Amino acid sequence: METRVSSADEAVLAEASRLLAEGQLVAFPTETVYGLGANALNAQAVLNIFAAKGRPADNPLIVHIWNREQLAGICEVPEIAEKLMDAFWPGPLTMLMPRKSTIPDAVTAGLSTVAVRMPSHPVAAALLKQCNLPIAAPSANRSGKPSPTTAAHVLEDMQGIIPLIIDGGSCDVGVESTVLDICNGTPCILRPGGVTKNMLEKVVGEVKVAGSVLRPLQAGEKALSPGMRYKHYSPDGQVTLVEGEEQQVVAALVKLYQHASAAGHRTSVMCFTEHMEALKDCHPHDIGSRDKPEEVAHCLFDTLRRMDEEKMEAIFSEVVPPEGMGLAVMNRLGRAAAFRSVQADQVLTE
């Protein structure tokens, strides 16, 4: 199959709508990451997503819509959802709501809830409006790899697998949407993203954060949301997170880089802008300012993909406090590293 990459215009949106109506897959930009879309009401089309990504079938998908009227054919809408829609839709908030029977089990991994969001990216909105279908769309990458934030990233993973990629430029947010469970008492963040805990609490009061956000799923624990796998968003090389006091972390990164390089590994560090000079001899990659987790989120997946392009085998990364947007960054970094971390002070005393 030939995969075409085209900028969005009326003809391309019409072609994409036709492909989706026929049960085929189309990649398209959102404000978070690029999505790999299929008609959410067509079970076979949805199964094609799993085949294209190599994605486990017990990992639920998010359904994308362009207006609230579409919800009537997808799910029940709790009262709290209306408040959240007023505040955050369109935008990077996904809500778990009680599903209706029109939604195939393949979309929800057999769960009683369906994850729904309304993207704010103009290309996504135009496509959803034109096709007038609910579109199930995980990130448009091979399963487990860093999510795509440009059309070029999608082409790396999906060339020859899907017919069309709509190029909408670089994604603004850079990490996937916040996933919020509103069906079980106090709202609970299952996956952090661009809508933070503090932002949510200003609208609905108390919001919990699932324990699995910063740890692996435990034995028998179901993935209620995308992005909950033990290892996810990962480059081919081994990522190790380095934690501790700022100057000790910088010194530990130097030591870890030197040790891994001496052992013959292709090695790099992911560091804050403020530390690029101090780490100039450690093949550094700038992930943004330590004081601006939004910058880090925007850079993160692109940086991880560049590690694969450079065939890095050992990757050592700084971390941000898991607060605000930093929680989303650490959720992704933790899974990219399969939760492998070291303490800087221990590295320096070894």
Buried (B, 14 or more C-beta within 10 A) or exposed (E): EEBEBBEBEEEBBEBBBBBBBEBBBBBBBBBBBBBBBBBBBBBEBBBBBBEBBEBEEEBBBBBBBBEEEBBEEBBBBBEBBEEBBEBBBBBBBBBBBEBEEEBBBBBBBEBEBBBBBBBBBEBBBBBBEBBEBBBBBBBBBBBBBBBBBBBBBBBBBBEEBBBBBBBBEBBBBBBBBBBBBBBEEEBBBBBBBBBBBEBBEEBBEEBBBBEBBBEBBEEEEEBBBBBBBEBBBBBEBBBBBBBBEEEBBBBBBBBBBEBBBEEEBBBBBBBBBBBBEBBEEBBBBBBBBBEBBBBBBBBBBBBBBBBBEBEBBBBBBBBBEBEBBBBBBBBBBBBBBBBEBBBBBEBBEE
